[in-house]
Amino acid sequence: MNTTDRYARQTLFAPLGKEGQERLRASSVAILGCGALGTGLANNLGRAGVGRVVIADRDYIEFNNLQRQILFDEEDIARGLPKAAAAAEKLRRINSEITVESLVEDINADNIAALVQDTDLVLDATDNFETRYLLNDACIKYGRPWIYSGVIASYGVTMNIIPGDTPCLRCVFPDMPLPGTTPTCDTAGVLNGIVGVITGIAATEAMKILLHSEQVSRAMFWLDVWE
């Protein structure tokens, strides 16, 4: 298997090149949540050659997931696989050169520190603000960069949070929304097009952060694909 062929179209991109590809290979990311955002992020970063990808999620796949969660298929549902395990299995078949780890467990105060400290970058693909604030506080404490992302209906948002450089989640949203006060995919639905947009941007920003690029965004990105 020729690694040069696998990443040829990526290393031709001058800001990355072969040296950047080696940096990605030596990097590790943790993706918290393995739904629409999580599978998109894992797919993009795994195919890009990030050397170690950790995927954490406690849920199992349902048929309504298949409309937008790109690493799953009907066979995964028939096998009764957890999301993290199914995504890891699929990603290993896509790129056997990287290490993919799955954690089928809830993200909470007991395990968040280990996840944050064990990787170079954490990507938020969760569906609740309680976990996001937990992640934010752990990343600030340990000086680890993370990327906040969210999608609902036809719109989405993503923002890089780099301790000591950018505002954190509490800076932008000082008060955590109470459970049940914000729309969810169960109440407002979600289009798969906005998932692709947000995961594409967040995955690219992740590569910039891992490469220590000067082009890392320090602003919040918001888009409505319908409007």
N, C-alpha and C positions, 0 to 999 in steps of 0.2 A: 504494500500500500504506500503510495507516494504522498507524503504530507504536503509537499510543494504543490501538487495538483489540487488537493482539497481546498487550500486557502489561496489559490492563485489569483482569483478575481479580487480578493480582499487585500492581499499584499501589494497589488498593483496600485492601490490607493495610497498616494504619496505620504499623507500624514500618518499612516500606519506602517506600511512596509514590512519587511521581514523581521526587523528588530522589534517592532511593535507586536508582531505575531508571537514572538518568543516571550514577550512580557505577558501577553494574554495567557499563554500556555502555563506560565508560572503563577498565575493569579487564581484566586478563589472567590466565589460569591455564594451568598445564602439567599434563597428566594422564599419568603414567608407567605404561604398561601399558594395553592395550585389549582386555581380556577381559571377564568379567562385570562387575567393578567399573568398569573404564574406560569401557565403553559406557554403563553406567547413569549414571555421573557426567557424561560428556560430553553425554548426552541431557538430563539435568536442567539443567545449567548453560547449555548452548546454547539450550534453549528459554526459560530465564529471562532471556536477553539479555546474558550476559557477553560483552563486546565482542570478545575474542580468546581462542581456545581452541587450545592446542597439544597434539596427541596423539602420543605416542611409543610405538612397539611394533615389534618385528622380525618377529613371527610372521604366518602366513597362516591363513585361516579353515578350520576343519574342521567336518564335520557335527555332531560332538558339542558344538560351541560354540552351536548354534542354540537349545538348550534354555534358555539363560540370558543370552546376549549379544545385547542387544536392538536393536542397530543393524545387524545382519547378517541376510541371507536366503539362500535357496538360489541365487539368481542371482549373488550375490557369489562363492560357491564355484565356480560354473561359469565365472566370469570369471577365477578364479585371483588374486583381489585380496588384497593384504596387509591385515591388520586396520586399521592406522592409516589407510590410503588409503580403504578402504571406509567406515569410520566418518566420516571427514572429508567424503566425498562425500555420505553420507546426511544429515549434519548441515547441510551447505550447502543441501540441498533443504528441510530443515525450517525453517531460519532464514537467509534470504539477507542479513540485515542485519548479521550478525557475520562475523568473520574466523576461519576454521578452517585450521590448518596441520597437516600430517601429517609425521612423521619415522619412516621405515621403517628403524630402526637399533637396535642394542643400546644400553642405557644403561650407561655405564661411567665410569671415572675421567677419561677424556679429554673427555667431553661434558657431564657432570653440572653443572659450574660454569656453563656457558653457559645451560643450561636453567633453572637456579635463579635466576640474575641477571637473566634476560630477562623474567620474569613476576612478578606480584604474589603469587602463591600456587601451591604445588605440591601435587598430590594423588597419593598413593600408590595405585596399582592394580596393583602388581606381584604376583608369586607366589613371591618368594624374599627371605630376610632379608639376603642380601649386598647387594642393590640398595637395600634399605630403610636399612641402616646407612650406605651411601654417600650416600644422599639426606639422611639425618639430619645427617651431618657437614658436608655442603656447605651445608645450610640454616642450621646453627648458625654456620658460618664467615661467611656473607654476611648473616646476620640476616633470613632469609626464612622466613615461616610455612609450615608444611606440615601435611597431614592424613594420619595413618596409618590404613589400613583393611585388613581381611582377612576372608575368609569361607571356611568349610570345612564340609562335611556340612550340619548344620542350624543352625550358630551362626556368629556374626560379631562383630567388634569394630571400633571406630573411636575415634580420639583426636586432638584438635588439639594440635599442637606449635608453640608460639610462643616463639621465642628470647627469653630474658630475662624470661619471664612464666610459662611452664609447664615441667614436666619434659620432657626430650627422650627419644628412644627408648632411648638408652644408660642414662639414669637409671632407666627402668622395667625394661629388660631389659639388664643390664650385659654379659651374655655372649651372643654371637650363637649361636643354635642351629646345630649342625653339619648340613651337607647330609644329607638322608636320615633325620634324627631326628624330624622333625615330619610329621604327615599332610598329604597333598596332595589335590587334587581327583581325581587319578588313582588314589589309594589309598582315599580315604574318600568320594568323591563330593561333590556339593553340590546343594542345593535352590535353585530360582530365587527362592523367597520370601524367603530370608535376604538374597539379593543386593539385592532391592528395598528391604528395610528399611535395610540399611547404607548403600547409595548415597543413599537419601532423606535419612537423617540427615547423612551427610558432605557432601552437596551443600548442604543448608540451613546447616550450620556454615560451609561455604565462603562462602556469601552473607553470613553474619554477619561473618566476618573481613574480607571485602572492603568491607563497609559500616562497619567499625570499631564494631560493635555492642557494648554492654556485656553482652549476653546470650550471648556466646561461651562455650561449655562449656570448663571446665578439668579435666574428669574423663574417665576412660576409660569408654566405653559398651560393654556386652557383652550379647548376647541370644541365646537358643536358641529358635527358632520352633517346634521340635518338642516340647521339654520345657516 
